[in-house]
Amino acid sequence: MDAIAAVVIGGISMSGGAGKWYGTIIGALFLAVIGNGLDILGVSSNYQKIIKGVIIAVAVYVDLRGKAKQE
């Protein structure tokens, strides 16, 4: 799940297309910072998965909105 989330957050489209390798690195770093921050705050691992799922859903929504504006 984290690998897919890093790619989506990094800007690579879920419907195919091009992306930059450094976007994936930035997405992975973002997820690592979020995960570490939630661990420090003492958030349960179940809630961490929910939060990461919401982040993925938002990234896909933003991607779809961007594609709709291009067409």
Secondary structure in CASP SS format (residue, H / E / C, confidence):
PFRMAT SS
TARGET T0000
AUTHOR 0000-0000-0000
METHOD secondary structure of the structure
MODEL  1
M C 1.00
D H 1.00
A H 1.00
I H 1.00
A H 1.00
A H 1.00
V H 1.00
V H 1.00
I H 1.00
G C 1.00
G C 1.00
I C 1.00
S C 1.00
M C 1.00
S C 1.00
G C 1.00
G C 1.00
A C 1.00
G C 1.00
K C 1.00
W H 1.00
Y H 1.00
G H 1.00
T H 1.00
I H 1.00
I H 1.00
G H 1.00
A H 1.00
L H 1.00
F H 1.00
L H 1.00
A H 1.00
V H 1.00
I H 1.00
G H 1.00
N H 1.00
G H 1.00
L H 1.00
D H 1.00
I H 1.00
L H 1.00
G C 1.00
V C 1.00
S C 1.00
S H 1.00
N H 1.00
Y H 1.00
Q H 1.00
K H 1.00
I H 1.00
I H 1.00
K H 1.00
G H 1.00
V H 1.00
I H 1.00
I H 1.00
A H 1.00
V H 1.00
A H 1.00
V H 1.00
Y H 1.00
V H 1.00
D H 1.00
L H 1.00
R H 1.00
G H 1.00
K H 1.00
A H 1.00
K H 1.00
Q H 1.00
E C 1.00
END
